[in-house]
Amino acid sequence: MPDQVAFDFRWLSPLGLSVALFLLYGAFYVFIGALTPALSDTEMGRQIGIISARTDRVLFGDSPENLLRNDPALARARTIIFNMLGGVLVAAGILVMAVAWFGLRQGQAWALWTLCLAGVVVVPFWWLVFQPYFQAGAPLSFSDIPPFMKVPGVLLLPAFVSGWIGLP
């Protein structure tokens, strides 16, 4: 077996920053995903349907809390969908952290491109989610965007750029 050259990873480097940001990105998904089923049927959780209480009211004609209280089937469907979303977020977070730790930390370019692609490929889907709100005239601001969309979106560009700069 040929000798492998040891990669000299340093946390205090552009690549180290990239790995840290992607680990944070993945950990945030795991955290939000794990909390989603636990919080979705609480008083606070029922105030948000999909995006924010304000925008959901414009789109659906009533507050999420009232809609869920008045329609038990809708409440059950929302719980099921939120549980699925929580599971997908946990799985995605674990995958992001694994690729960052076992690939990017070793200086593997494929890992950076995979992490970037995984972060960018969701954008068209979020656009599809926001379309009904735009069509209903619901004013969307940065504060309306749910944290599981906002935080990874903010981390992606600096994580990618620092990884690009730091790759050998």
N, C-alpha and C positions, 0 to 999 in steps of 0.2 A: 504494500500500500504506500503510495507516495506521501511524503511529509507535507502537512498542511502548514502554511504560514499563519502564525497566530496573529489575529487582528487586535490591534491595540485600541480598545474602546475607552473613551474618557467621557465622563458625565459633563465636565466643564468644557464642552466643545459644541460646535453647531450640531453635530450628529447626536451628541448626548442630549441637547435641548430637544431635538426632534423626537428622540425616543421617549423622553419624559412627557412631551406634549401628547404623543400618541397613546402613551400609557394612561395619561389623565383622561383623554378622549374616551378610551375604552372603559376605564373605571367609572366614568360618568354614566355611560350607557348601562353598565351593570347596576350601578346605584339606582338610577331612575327606573330601570326595568324591574328590579327587585321591589321597589317601593310601589310601583303602579298597582298591582293587585291589592296590596294592603290598604292603599289610600283611595282607590277609585270609588268605594262605596261609603266613604266618610262624608260628613257635612261639607268639608272643604272640597273634596273630590267631586261631589255632585254639583258644585257650582260651575264646573267647567265641562262642557260637552266635548269639544274637539280642539278648538283653538284658544279662545278666551271667552269669559262670560259675556263680555260686551259684543264681540263679533258673532258669537253663537246666537245671541238674542236677535241680532239683525237678520241673520240667515234663516233661523228656525221660527221666528215670530214670538218667542217667549224665552224665558230664562231656562237654562239647562236643568236647574233644580225643579222648576215647575213641570217641565216636560217629562222628566224622569219620575216625578211623584204621580203624575196623571196617567202615565202609560207604563204599566209594569213590564210589558213585553219589550218596550224600548229600553227600559232599565236593565233587563236581563241581557239583551243583545249588546248593550254598551259594556256590561261587565265581562261578557265573553270576549268581546273585541279587545278590551283593555288588558285582559289576562293574556291573550295571544300577543298583543303588542309588547307587554312586559317580558314575555319569554323570548321574543325576537330581539329585543334590546339587550337582554342578558347574553344571549348567544352571540350577537354581533359584538358586544363589548369584549367578551372573552376572546373572540377571534382577532379583534383589533389588538388587544394586549399581547396575544401570542405571536402574531406576526411582527409586532414592534419588538418584543423581547427576543424571540428566537431568530428573526430574520434581519430586521433593521439594525439591531444592536451589534450584529456580526458584520455590518457593513454591506449587506446584500441589497443591490439596487432593485431587484424584483420586489422586495418587501416595501420599499418606499412607494413604488408605482402601484402596488396592490392596495396599500393603505390610501393613497390618493384617489385611485379609481373607486374604491369602496365609499369614500366620502363624497365624491362628485356624482356618482351614479344615482344617488337618492334625490338630487335636485329636481329632475323632471317629475318625480313622484310627488314632491312637496308642491311643485307648481300645480299639479292636478288636484291636490288637496285644497290649495288656496283659490282655485278657479271659481267654485261656487260662491265664495265670499266676495270676490271681486265682482262677479255678475250680480250679486244681491246689493252691491253698493256698500258693503261693510268696510269701514276704514280700518286697514291693518297697519299697525305700527310695530316697531321692533319689540316693544314691551308685550305685544299680543302673541308673539311667536313663542310656542312652548319651549321650555329649557332643553328638552331632548333634541330639538332641532337647532336651537340657537347656540348652545355651548359648543357642540362639535363643529358647527359651521364656523364659529369664531376661531377655534383652535386649528382647523385644517390648513389654512394658508401658511401661518407661521411654522407649523410642524413640517409641511412639505418643503418650504423654502430653506429652512435650516437643515433639513435632511439632504436636500440637493447640494447645498454648500458643503456639508460635512461628509458626504460619501467619498470614499477614496478613489 
